[in-house]
Amino acid sequence: MFKLNSITILSWLLSASFVMSNNIMAQSNTVEVADGVYAFDSNNVTGYNSMFITTGEGVLVIEPVNPDHSTALLQAIRAVTDEPIKYLLHSHNHWDHSKGGQIFKDEGATIIAHKAAYIWMKANPHPEMLLPDEGWEGSRKDIQLGNKTLELHYLGMNHGMGMTVFRVSESKVLYVADVVTPKRVLFTIVPDFNMKETMRSLEEIEGLDFEKAVFSHGMAVGGQTEIAEARQFILDLQAAIGAEFARGTPAMQIPTTVKLPKYQSWAMYDEWLPMNAWRVMLEGWMGPWPWHPEAATN
């Protein structure tokens, strides 16, 4: 069995960080998704994608990731416009998405996250993560700037804290972090996902009026198809696990028995499918988790 100790994991992370730092500047690019709406595609050097929006009166930036990514993102913005950076928006709390804010604070940006993410960030500081200036509440907030309206949609518990989906009203473009990664199975052990609520959230995202979507990982730009495929993968995995139980396969053998040939071309299929199966199977046994009381009221 493949095992990782903490030293191995730390060494891998440090090596990956060094490679990302030395290559991101040369290998990033910018794609105009719609009028004034841009995806900052890292070409998988960091594995993260951001979005920025020009409005005639300032720039809205979504997802700082880390200082190296944010530095390259700022350069990409400056290659497009000299408008001031007005807002930096976080999709959710996780450190791997929420570092690097100082780069945009130095440009005069107001930093915003949902209150659930803000509270977590305040309680769990990181030296490279700047606490947002504001924590907004409720399920919807709109930011009107120049000729653009950016809708912030909090869909409740799904992944992380305060997960926000963004929609540019005029061009019907979404920004979706983590809950959808096109053509890739779920992330490793599916940490910090409530599968039941993720499925509900995916249905709600599909119900938003949009034409294109920018994703935080993998393929930067897609649309309805990629979101529907992400939901169908979970449904198919749940069904496959149920079928193994019906055949009498011992529970401890199911994660390595389940196969989904339909998705074998997806990234990390061989490496992560058994871990995905463990996570989905355990939630089916223990019930949805993580959970917190606010999930029932949002």
KOLLUM-644447 format. One record per atom (N, C-alpha, C, CB): x, y, z; residue in one letter. Coordinates in pm, whole numbers, plus 32768, in hexadecimal, padded with zeros to 4 digits. Glycine has a CB too. Example, Ala and Ser with C-alpha at 12.3 -4.5 7.8 and 13.67 -1.06 7.14 Angstrom:
// residues 2
85277DC7830Ca;84CE7E3E830Ca;85287EB6830Ca;846B7E418389a;85057F1F82C4s;85577F9682CAs;850A80038313s;85807FC4823Cs;
***
This chain:
// residues 298
80557F888000m;800080008000m;8058807D8000m;7FA08000807Bm;803080DE7FB2f;807C815B7FA8f;806281B08023f;805781A97F27f;80CD81DA8067k;80BF822880E0k;811282A880D7k;80E781D6815Ak;80DD83108113l;8126838F811Al;813183B881ACl;80DF83FE80C6l;81AA83DB81D9n;81B58414825En;81B884AB8253n;823283DF82A8n;81B484EE82C4s;81AB858182C2s;822585C28283s;819985B68350s;829B85858294i;831485BE8259i;830E85B581C1i;83928575828Di;82DD8542818Et;82D0853180FDt;826F859780C4t;82A084A280DCt;81FD85A88107i;8199860880D7i;81D3869580D6i;811B8603812Ei;821786BB8144l;82528741814Bl;82B9875580DDl;8292875981D3l;830D86F080C4s;837386FB805Cs;8332870D7FD4s;83CD867F805Bs;82C686C37FBCw;828086CE7F3Bw;824687597F2Aw;821186647F30w;8207878C7F95l;81CA88117F8Cl;8232887D7F75l;817C882E800Bl;82A588727FBBl;830E88D67FA9l;834788D07F1Dl;837D88C08010l;835988577EE8s;838D88487E60s;832B88817DFCs;83A987B57E40s;82AA88627E10a;824488957DB4a;8240892C7DB8a;81BA885B7DD5a;824B89657E32s;824A89F77E40s;82BF8A367DF8s;824B8A1D7ED2s;833589F87E00f;83AC8A2D7DBEf;839A8A2C7D27f;842989DC7DE6f;836589BD7CF4v;835089B27C63v;82EA8A1A7C35v;832089247C3Dv;827C8A287C81m;82158A897C5Cm;824E8B157C5Bm;819E8A817CBBm;829C8B387CC1s;82D38BBF7CCDs;832D8BE07C58s;83208BCD7D4Fs;83778B7D7C27n;83D88B977BBCn;839B8B907B31n;84488B367BC6n;83218B5A7B25n;82EA8B477A9Fn;826B8B957A82n;82CF8AB87A89n;82258BC17AEAi;81A28BFD7AD1i;81AB8C7B7A7Ci;815F8C1D7B54i;82118CCC7A91m;82198D4A7A49m;82248D3579B2m;828F8D997A7Am;826A8CCA798Ba;82818CB478FDa;82108C6978B8a;83018C6878EAa;81BD8C217906q;81608BC578C6q;80CE8BE678DFq;817B8B3C78F4q;80B28C5B7912s;80278C817926s;7FF38CCA78ACs;80188CD779A3s;7F6F8CCC789Bn;7F348D18782En;7EAA8D487854n;7F2F8CC577AEn;7E728D9C7801t;7DF18DD9781Bt;7D958DBF77A5t;7DFF8E717834t;7D198D9777C4v;7CB68D7A775Dv;7C3E8DD57773v;7C8C8CE37760v;7C168E1E770Ce;7B9E8E707717e;7B258E177700e;7BA08EE776B3e;7AD78E037769v;7A658DA87764v;79EA8DED772Av;7A458D7277F0v;79D98E6B774Ca;796E8EBF7719a;79A08F4F7722a;78E68EAB776Aa;79508FAE76F4d;797C903976F3d;79A49067777Fd;790F909376B9d;7A2590817792g;7A5690B27811g;7A62904A787Eg;79FE911D783Fg;7A4E8FCB785Ev;7A578F5E78BFv;7AC78F017896v;79CF8F1078CBv;7B298EED78EEy;7BA18EA478CAy;7BBC8E31792By;7C198F0178C7y;7BE38DC078F3a;7C158D517943a;7CAC8D597943a;7BE38CC6790Ca;7CE68D5379B8f;7D778D4C79C5f;7D998CB879D6f;7DAC8DA37A3Ef;7DCE8C7E796Dd;7DE78BEF7965d;7E7B8BD5797Ed;7DBB8BB678DAd;7E988B8C79E8s;7F238B747A0Ds;7F638B0379BDs;7F2C8B547AA0s;7F1C8ACE795An;7F518A5D790Cn;7F7989E87965n;7FC98A8A78B9n;7F3289DC79D6n;7F4A89707A37n;7FD489747A77n;7F3688EC79F3n;801A89E57A6Dv;809789F27AB7v;807989F17B4Cv;80E38A737A8Fv;80168A3E7B75t;7FE88A377BFFt;7F6E89DE7C0Ct;7FCA8AC37C34t;7F2989C77B9Eg;7EAC897C7BA4g;7E3689D17BCDg;7EBB890A7C02g;7E468A567BCDy;7DDC8AB07BF8y;7DC08B187B8By;7E028AF67C7Dy;7D418B3C7B7En;7D178BA37B21n;7CC88C0E7B6Bn;7CC38B667AAEn;7CDC8C8A7B44s;7C938CFB7B7Es;7C418D3F7B12s;7CF58D5F7BC1s;7BF48DA47B3Am;7BA68DF17ADAm;7BAF8E847AFFm;7B118DC27AD5m;7BB18EDC7A9Bf;7BAA8F6B7AB7f;7B4F8FAE7A51f;7C368FAC7AB5f;7B15901E7A7Di;7AAE90627A2Fi;7ACE90F67A28i;7A21904A7A6Ci;7AD5912B79B0t;7AE791BB799Ft;7A5E91FA7990t;7B4291DB7924t;7A4C927379C9t;79C792B079CEt;79C3933F7999t;799492AE7A5At;7A3593767975g;7A3B94047950g;7A57945D79C7g;79B9942E790Fg;7A3C942B7A41e;7A5694787ABAe;7AB1942F7B1Ce;79D3949A7AFFe;7ADB93BA7AF7g;7B31936D7B50g;7B2892D87B31g;7B0C93867BE1g;7B7D928C7B72v;7B8791FC7B56v;7B5891AD7BD0v;7C1791D57B30v;7B0B91447BB4l;7AE290E27C17l;7B3790667C03l;7A4890C27C0Cl;7B7590357C6Cv;7BCE8FC07C63v;7B988F517CBBv;7C608FE67C8Dv;7B968ED87C87i;7B668E647CD2i;7BD58DFD7CDEi;7AE98E267C8Fi;7BF88DDB7D57e;7C528D6D7D7Ce;7CE78D927D76e;7C398CF77D23e;7D238DB57DE8p;7DB18DD97DE9p;7E108D627DEBp;7DCD8E307E5Fp;7DE68CF27E24v;7E308C737E2Cv;7EAA8C7D7E89v;7E5E8C497DA0v;7F148CC07E5Bn;7F8C8CD07EADn;7FDC8D477E76n;7FE48C4C7EACn;80468D737EBAp;808E8DEB7E8Cp;80C68DDF7DFFp;80FE8E097EEBp;80FF8D6D7DDAd;81368D5F7D53d;80C98D687CEAd;81808CD97D45d;805C8D207D04h;7FEB8D237CA6h;7FB38DB07C9Bh;7F7C8CC17CD4h;7FA28DF47D0Ds;7F6A8E7B7D0Cs;7FC58EDF7CC5s;7F518EA97D9As;80478ECE7CD6t;80A58F267C91t;80998F177BFAt;81358F097CBDt;80918E9B7BCCa;80808E827B3Ca;7FF78EAF7B0Da;80938DEC7B1Ca;7F918E9D7B61l;7F0A8ECA7B3Fl;7F058F617B2Fl;7EA58E9C7BAAl;7F468FA97B8Al;7F4A903B7B80l;7F8F90667AFFl;7F9290787BF9l;7FFB90237ADBq;803F90437A5Dq;7FE3902B79E6q;80BF8FF07A4Fq;7F958FBE79EDa;7F388FA17980a;7ECC900D7977a;7EF68F177995a;7E9C903B79E9i;7E3890A679EAi;7E73912579ADi;7E0790C17A79i;7EED914579D4r;7F2C91C179A2r;7F4B91BA790Dr;7FAC91DD79F0r;7F55914178D8a;7F6791337847a;7EE6914F77FBa;7F9990A67826a;7E75914E7843v;7DF291657807v;7DBF91F17821v;7D8F9100783Bv;7DD39224789Bt;7D9792A378C2t;7DE992E8792Et;7D07928E78F3t;7DDC936C7933d;7E1A93B879A1d;7DB093E87A05d;7E689432796Ad;7D3693B279FAe;7CCE93D37A5Be;7CFB93AB7AE8e;7C49938C7A36e;7CD293F67B4Dp;7CF993D27BD6p;7CB8934F7C02p;7CD294427C38p;7CFC93067C58i;7CC5928A7C8Ei;7C6992B27D01i;7D3792277CBFi;7BE9929E7CF1k;7B8792C97D55k;7B66925E7DBCk;7B0A92F67D12k;7B5791E27D8Ey;7B2E91777DE9y;7B7E90F87DCDy;7A98915B7DDCy;7B9F90B27E39l;7BD090297E32l;7B6C8FD37E7Dl;7C62901B7E6El;7B3D8F687E3Bl;7AD58F147E76l;7B088E867E89l;7A588F147E1Fl;7AEA8E4D7EFEh;7B0D8DC37F1Ch;7A968D687F00h;7B3A8DB57FAEh;7AB28CF47EC6s;7A478C927EB3s;7A248C4C7F35s;7A6E8C2B7E49s;7A8B8C2D7F87h;7A758BE98006h;7AF08BF5805Dh;7A518B547FEFh;7AF58BAB80C9n;7B588BBF8131n;7BDF8B7F811Bn;7B238B8F81AEn;7BE88B1380D2h;7C5F8ABE80D5h;7CE08B0A80B2h;7C4D8A4B8074h;7D488AEC80FFw;7DC88B2F80EDw;7DFD8B27805Fw;7E2D8AF5814Bw;7DE98AB6801Dd;7E238AA77F98d;7DE18B017F31d;7E1A8A177F6Bd;7D6F8B3F7F53h;7D2C8B9D7EFAh;7D368C2D7F2Ch;7C9A8B777EEAh;7D4E8C407FADs;7D368CC37FEAs;7DB48D108012s;7CE18CB38061s;7E288CDE7FECk;7EA38D2A8008k;7EBD8D8F7F98k;7F1C8CC98017k;7F1A8DEA7FB0g;7F418E487F47g;7EF38EC97F42g;7F378E087EC6g;7E988EDE7FA1g;7E448F567F9Dg;7E908FD87FABg;7DDF8F4E8008g;7F048FD47FECq;7F51904E8000q;7F78908F7F7Cq;7FCF90308052q;7F8D903E7F16i;7FB190737E91i;7F4790D67E61i;7FC08FFF7E2Ai;7EC890B37E76f;7E5C91087E46f;7E3691747EACf;7DE290B37E24f;7E4E915A7F2Bk;7E3891C17F90k;7E9792367F76k;7E4E9188801Fk;7F1192177F4Dd;7F7292807F2Ed;7F4692D37EB5d;7FFA92427F13d;7EEC929C7E64e;7EB692E57DF0e;7E3A93357E16e;7E9592857D7Ee;7E10932B7E94g;7D9B93777EC2g;7D1993297EC3g;7D8B93EE7E6Eg;7D1F92A67EACa;7CA592577EA4a;7C6492447F2Da;7CC391CF7E66a;7BE0923E7F2Et;7B9392117FA2t;7B82917A7F95t;7B07925A7FABt;7BA291317FFFi;7B9F909F7FFAi;7B21906C803Ei;7C1D9063803Bi;7AD990137FF8i;7A568FE58027i;7A4F8F4D8024i;79E690227FD2i;7A118F14808Ca;79F18E868090a;796C8E7680D7a;7A628E3380D7a;79298E0680C2h;78B08DEC810Eh;78D28DE581A2h;786C8D6980DFh;78728E0981F7k;788B8E0F8286k;78BD8D8982BDk;780D8E3A82CFk;78878D1A828Ba;78B28C9782BCa;79468C8082A0a;785E8C28827Ba;79758CAD822Ba;7A038CA3820Ca;7A548D06825Fa;7A1B8CBB8175a;7A1F8D7F826Ey;7A658DE882BCy;7A7F8DB9834By;7A118E6B82BEy;7A1A8D80838Bi;7A288D538416i;7A938CE6841Fi;79A18D1F844Ei;7A928C8B83BFw;7AF68C1F83BDw;7B828C5983A9w;7AD68BB8834Ew;7B8F8CB5834Bm;7C118CF2832Fm;7C478D3A83AAm;7C068D5482B9m;7BEE8D7E83F2k;7C198DC7846Bk;7C498D6584D6k;7BA58E1D84A2k;7C088CF384DEa;7C2C8C908544a;7CA48C3B851Ba;7BB78C358561a;7CC48C39849An;7D2F8BE48466n;7D8E8C34840Dn;7CF48B6C8418n;7DD98C908447p;7E318CE683F6p;7EA18C9883B4p;7E6C8D54844Cp;7ECE8CCE8346h;7F418C9882FDh;7F998D0E82D8h;7F158C44827Dh;801D8D0282E0p;80738D7682C4p;80638DB18239p;81018D4F82D8p;80318D6381DAe;80208D978152e;7F8E8DB88132e;80548D3180EDe;7F368DAA8194m;7EA88DC88180m;7E838E4781C9m;7E518D5381B0m;7E4F8EA88180l;7E258F2781BBl;7D918F1D81DDl;7E418F9E815Bl;7D6C8F3F8258l;7CE08F3A8280l;7C908F9D822Cl;7CD18F598318l;7C1F8F7181F2p;7BCE8FCC81A2p;7BA1904881EFp;7B558F83816Dp;7B8190B081A7d;7B4D912A81E4d;7ABB9119820Dd;7B5A919F8184d;7A7390C681C4e;79E490B681DCe;79BD902381D6e;799391088175e;795990008228g;791A8F7D821Fg;78868F928205g;79338F2A82A0g;78588F71818Dw;77CB8F8A816Bw;77748F16819Bw;77B98FA080D3w;76F58F3281B4e;769B8ECE81ECe;762A8EAD818Be;76628EFD8270e;75E78E3D81A6g;75748E178156g;75998DC280DFg;752B8E908127g;753C8DB48082s;75508D5C800Es;756D8DA77F8Ds;74D78D077FFBs;75648E2D7F8Fr;75788E777F12r;75AA8F047F30r;74F68E7D7EBEr;760E8F2D7EE4k;763F8FB77EEAk;76658FDF7E5Ck;76BA8FC67F4Ck;764290577E34d;7666908A7DB1d;76C890FE7DC0d;75E890B77D62d;772C91007D6Bi;778A91707D64i;777B91B17CDCi;781E91417D7Di;774F922E7CDCq;7741927B7C61q;77BA92D77C54q;76BC92CE7C60q;780392C77BE7l;7879931A7BD0l;788093387B3Bl;78FC92D47C01l;787D93B87B19g;788293DE7A8Cg;7812939D7A3Eg;790993B87A50g;7837935879D2n;77D2931B797Bn;77BA92877998n;77FA932B78EDn;77E392587A0Ek;77D491CB7A2Fk;779091BA7AB8k;785D91847A2Ek;7744914E7AC1t;770A91247B40t;773E90987B5Et;766D91287B3Ct;777E90887BD1l;77AF90057BF9l;77568FD17C69l;7844900C7C27l;77178F5F7C50e;76C28F207CB3e;77148EBC7D05e;764A8ED97C6Fe;77048EC17D89l;77458E637DE2l;76DA8E077E1Bl;77948EAC7E54l;76E48D877E00h;76808D257E2Bh;76BF8CC77E92h;76488CD67DB3h;768A8CCA7F0Cy;76B28C687F71y;76478BFC7F74y;76C38CAB7FFFy;766E8B827F56l;760E8B147F48l;76068ABC7FC4l;76338AC07ED1l;76428AE98032g;763E8A9980ACg;76B18A3780B0g;75BA8A5080B6g;76A589D38104m;771289758117m;7720891A809Em;76FC89238196m;77988911806Cn;77BA88B08002n;784D888A8011n;779F88EC7F74n;78A488EE800Bh;793488D78019h;79728950805Bh;797788BB7F8Fh;79C5893980C1g;7A0389A88105g;799D89FC8151g;7A4F89FE80A3g;79C48A78816Dm;796D8AD581B4m;79558B50815Cm;79AC8AFE823Cm;78D68B748151g;78B38BEE8107g;78C18BE38071g;79078C5D8137g;78BE8B6A803Am;78D38B587FAAm;78738BAF7F59m;78C18AC37F82m;78AD8C037F06t;78628C637EB6t;78748C477E21t;788E8CF37ED8t;78058C457DD9v;78078C3D7D47v;77EA8CC97D12v;779F8BD37D11v;78388CF67CB1f;782C8D7D7C7Cf;77EE8D7A7BF0f;78B78DC27C78f;779A8DDC7BD5r;775C8DE77B50r;77628E787B21r;76C88DB67B53r;779A8E8B7AA9v;77998F0F7A69v;77148F1C7A1Fv;78148F237A07v;76BE8F757A50s;76348F7B7A1Ds;762E8F957987s;75E78FE77A66s;767B8FF97958e;766F902578CDe;769D8FBB7869e;76BF90A278B8e;77048F70788Bs;773C8F0F782Bs;771B8E7F784Es;77D18F1F7823s;76D58E6A78BEk;76AB8DE478E8k;77218D8478F4k;76448DAB7886k;77898DB37938v;78018D627951v;780A8D4479E6v;78838DAA791Fv;78258CC67A08l;78368C9D7A94l;78C98C8A7AB4l;77E88C1C7AB0l;78E88C957B36y;79668C637B6By;79428BFC7BD7y;79C18CD77BA5y;79758B817BC5v;79558B137C20v;79D78AD67C53v;78FE8AA67BD8v;79E78AD67CD6a;7A608A9E7D13a;7A448A157D50a;7A978AFD7D7Fa;7A9E89B87D39d;7AA989397D80d;7A3588D67D70d;7AB889547E0Ed;79B789037D78v;794A88A37D71v;793D88657CE5v;78C788E57D98v;797C88A37C83v;7985886A7BFCv;7A14887A7BC9v;791F88AE7B99v;7A52880A7BA6t;7AD0880D7B5Dt;7ABC87B87AE0t;7B4987D97BB5t;7AB287F77A6Bp;7A8F87AD79F2p;7AEE873979D4p;7A8E880B797Dp;7AB186CA79ACk;7AFC8654797Dk;7B61862079E3k;7B44867578FCk;7B40862E7A64r;7B9385F67ACDr;7B3985BD7B39r;7BF4865F7B07r;7B5F85497B6Ev;7B1085117BDBv;7B1D856C7C55v;7B3E84807BFDv;7AD1854E7CBEl;7AD285A07D36l;7B5E85A37D73l;7A6D856C7D9Cl;7B7C860E7DBBf;7C0286237DF1f;7C2485C07E60f;7C1086B27E25f;7C82856B7E48t;7CBD850A7EA6t;7C5584CB7F02t;7D27854D7EFAt;7C5D84E77F85i;7C0184AC7FE7i;7B8285007FF4i;7C4684A1806Fi;7B7085607F99v;7AFC85BA7F99v;7AEF85FF8021v;7A79856B7F78v;7B598643804Cp;7B56868380D0p;7AF686FA80D4p;7BE186B180F7p;7AB287098144d;7A628780815Bd;79F0879080F7d;7AB987F98156d;79BF872280C0f;79498724806Af;78D586E180B3f;796586DD7FE2f;7861872080B3n;77E686DF80D9n;77A586B38056n;7787873E812Fn;77A48631803Cm;777B86017FB8m;76E886207F9Am;7794856C7FADm;7692860E8000k;7603862B7FECk;75F086BD7FC5k;75B2860A806Ck;76308716800Fe;762287A47FF3e;766A87CE7F73e;765687F68069e;76D687897F52t;771A87A47ED4t;76BF87847E5Et;779D87537ECAt;767887147E67m;761A86F17DFCm;75AC875A7DEDm;75DB86677E17m;757787877E5Fr;751187F17E5Ar;754A886F7E1Cr;74DA880E7EE6r;75C388947E44s;7602890D7E10s;761A89047D7As;768589287E58s;764588907D4Cl;765D887F7CBDl;75DC88917C6Dl;769987F47CA1l;756E885F7CA2e;74ED88737C5Fe;74C989077C5Be;747F88237CA6e;74E5894F7CC8e;74C789DE7CCBe;75218A2C7C6Be;74D78A147D59e;759E8A037C61i;75F98A447C02i;75C78A2D7B74i;768A8A0F7C12i;759F89B27B56e;756A89957AD0e;74F089EB7AB2e;754689017AC5e;74A58A0F7B1Ag;742D8A5F7B07g;74468AF47AF3g;73D38A4C7B7Ag;74C08B217B0Bl;74E08BAD7AF2l;74E28BC87A5Bl;75688BD37B31l;74BD8C407A34d;74BC8C6679A7d;75498C8C797Ed;74588CDC798Dd;758F8C32793Bf;76188C4F7911f;76388C09788Ef;767C8C24797Df;769E8C3E784Be;76C98C0777CBe;77548BCA77D3e;76C68C727761e;77AA8C037828k;78328BCF7839k;78558BCD78CDk;78988C2577E9k;78B68B7A78EEa;78E48B737979a;797B8B6B797Ba;78A68AFB79C3a;79B78BB279DAv;7A468BA879F4v;7A568B537A72v;7A8A8C377A05v;7AAE8AF17A6Cf;7AC28A947ADBf;7B4A8AAB7B1Bf;7AB58A047AABf;7B518A947B9Ds;7BCD8AB27BE6s;7C3C8A4F7BCBs;7BB28AB77C79s;7C1A89DA7B98h;7C7F89737B7Eh;7C6989367AF4h;7C7C89057BEBh;7CD589017ABDg;7CCB88B97A3Eg;7CAA891579CAg;7C62884C7A48g;7C5388E67973m;7C2789347901m;7BEA89B77932m;7BC288E478ABm;7C218A267906a;7BF68AA6793Fa;7B688ACC7918a;7C548B147914a;7B428AB6789Bv;7AC18AE7786Av;7A6D8A747835v;7AD68B5077FDv;79F18A6E7862g;79938A087833g;79068A40783Eg;799F89847884g;78A789E6785Eg;781D8A137865g;77C489AF78ADg;77E78A2C77DBg;774889A87880q;76E5895178BEq;771288BF78BEq;7660895E7876q;774F88937852t;777488067845t;77CD87D978B6t;77B887EE77C0t;7831882878D7e;78928800793De;785187F779C8e;790788637940e;77F3884F79E2i;77B0884B7A64i;775487D27A6Ci;776088CE7A7Ci;770C87B77A01a;76B5874179FFa;770786C17A0Ba;7661873E797Ea;777B86BC79CBe;77CF864579D3e;7803862E7A60e;784586517972e;7825869A7AA6a;7855868C7B2Fa;77E9864F7B89a;788187157B67a;776F867C7B78r;76FF86457BC7r;76E485B47BA3r;7680869A7BB3r;76EA85967B21q;76CF850D7AF5q;773984AB7B27q;76C785077A5Cq;77B684D97B30f;781F84827B65f;77FF84557BF2f;78A784CB7B63f;77D184B17C45i;77AE848C7CCFi;773A842B7CD0i;778C85097D22i;76D584457C7El;766383E97C76l;7690835E7C4Al;75FA841F7C14l;76E783577BE6d;771582D67BB4d;7769828D7C1Cd;776782E97B33d;77BA82D87C67l;780A82997CCFl;77B282647D3Fl;787182FD7D07l;774E82B07D67q;76F082807DCCq;76A982027D9Eq;768A82ED7DEDq;767F82007D20a;7639818C7CEAa;769581127CE5a;760381A97C5Fa;771281267CBFa;777180B77CB5a;778D807B7D3Fa;77F480E57C73a;779880D17DA4i;77AD80A27E2Ci;773480527E5Ci;77C981187E8Bi;76BC80867E40g;7642803F7E63g;76387FB77E20g;75CA80937E3Fg;76647FB07DA3a;76607F317D5Aa;76BE7ECA7D98a;76857F477CC8a;77327EF77DC9e;778E7E9B7E0Ae;77557E667E8Ee;78157EDF7E23e;77137EBB7ED8f;76D17E8C7F52f;76677E247F30f;76917F037F9Ff;761B7E3E7EC4a;75B27DE07E9Ba;75EB7D597E72a;75617E1B7E28a;76657D5A7E3Cr;76A57CDC7E14r;76E07C927E8Cr;77147CF67DADr;76E47CD27EFEg;771E7C947F74g;77B37CAB7F85g;77047C037F71g;77EB7D087F38t;78797D277F46t;78937D617FD1t;78A87D8C7ED8t;78F47D2B801Bp;79137D6280A0p;79347DF68097p;79897D1580E0p;79067E4380F8a;79167ED580F4a;79A77EFF80E3a;78DE7F128172a;7A047EB98128m;7A907EE08123m;7ACE7ECA8098m;7ADE7E94818Bm;7A8C7E7A8046q;7AC07E5E7FC0q;7A837EB87F55q;7AA77DCD7F9Cq;7A147EF87F77i;79CC7F457F11i;7A1F7FB57ED3i;794F7F807F4Ei;7A6880067F20p;7AB180757EE1p;7B1580497E76p;7AFA80C27F4Ap;7B4F7FD37E85t;7BAE7FA57E1Ft;7B6B7F4D7DB6t;7C1F7F587E5Ft;7AEC7F2E7DC9t;7AA07EDD7D69t;7A557F347D05t;7A3E7E827DB1t;7A237FA57D35v;79D27FFE7CE0v;7A2580327C6Av;799C80747D34v;79EB80267BF4k;7A27805E7B7Bk;79BD80AD7B30k;7A627FEE7B21k;79E6811B7AF4l;798C816D7AA4l;79CE81877A1Dl;796A81F47AEDl;79C9812679C2p;7A0F81337941p;79E981B278F4p;79F180BA78EBp;797181E27908k;7942825C78C5k;79A082D178E0k;78B4827F78F2k;79E482D07953y;7A368341797Dy;7ACC8321797Dy;7A0C836D7A06y;7AF482B27942q;7B7F8288794Dq;7BE082E67906q;7B8F81FE7917q;7BAC833978AEs;7C03839C786Cs;7C14841B78C0s;7BCB83C077E4s;7BC98427792Cw;7BD3849F797Fw;7C55849E79CEw;7B5B84A979E0w;7C85851479EAa;7D0185227A37a;7CF484E07AC0a;7D2685B77A47a;7D5E849E7AEAm;7D6B84607B6Em;7D0783EF7B87m;7D5984C87BD8m;7CD283B67B1Cy;7C7283497B2Ay;7CAE82D37B77y;7C41831A7AA0y;7D2282A57B4Dd;7D5F82317B8Fd;7D8B82517C1Dd;7DD681FF7B3Fd;7DC382C87C30e;7DFC82EB7CB1e;7D93830B7D1Be;7E5883617CA1e;7D28834E7CF3w;7CCB83857D56w;7C4483407D5Dw;7CB584137D3Aw;7C1E82F07CFAl;7B9982B37CFEl;7B8382617D7Dl;7B84825A7C85l;7BE2820C7DAAp;7BC981C27E26p;7BB3821E7E9Ep;7C3E81667E42p;7BFD828E7EA6m;7BE982EB7F15m;7B6183307F0Bm;7C5983537F17m;7B3983527E90n;7AB283897E7Cn;7A4883287EAEn;7A9B83A97DE7n;7A5C82A87E8Da;79FA82427EB4a;79F382337F4Ba;7A1E81BC7E74a;7A6782367F8Ew;7A6782308020w;7A1482A2805Aw;7AF682368056w;7A2B831A8028r;79E78391805Fr;795183898049r;7A1F8411801Fr;792883697FCFv;789983627FB0v;785782F07FFCv;788483517F19v;789B827E8007m;7865820C8051m;7854822D80E5m;78C081918040m;78B7826F8121l;78AF829181AFl;783F82F481CBl;793382C981DFl;782B83548171e;77BD83B28188e;7737836C817Ce;77C584268125e;772E83098122g;76B482BC8117g;7697826A8194g;76BB8261809Fg;76FF824981DEw;76F281F98258w;76DD825182D3w;776E81A2826Bw;772E82BC82DFm;772C830F8357m;76CC8385834Em;77B683428372m;76AB83AE82D4g;7659842582C0g;76AF84998290g;7610844B8341g;766F8500825Ap;76B985718221p;770F85BA8289p;765985D381E0p;778585DB8262w;77E1862882B7w;784B8664825Dw;782185CF8327w;788F86CF8287p;7878871E8301p;77F2876782FBp;78EA87838315p;77CC879E836Ew;774C87E3837Aw;7757884B83E7w;76D9877F8398w;770C88B883DAh;770389198447h;767789558443h;77718988843Bh;7646898984B4p;75B989B384BDp;758F8A198454p;759F89EC8543p;75EA8A71842Ce;75C58AD883CBe;75958A9D8348e;763B8B3383B2e;75C18A22832Aa;759B89E482ABa;750589D6829Fa;75DC895C829Ca;74BF89CA8310a;742E89B7830Da;73E28A3882F7a;74018978838Da;74238AAB8302t;73DF8B2A82FBt;74058B7E8283t;73F88B768376t;74668B518233n;74928B9F81BEn;74578B66813En;752D8BA281B5n;
***
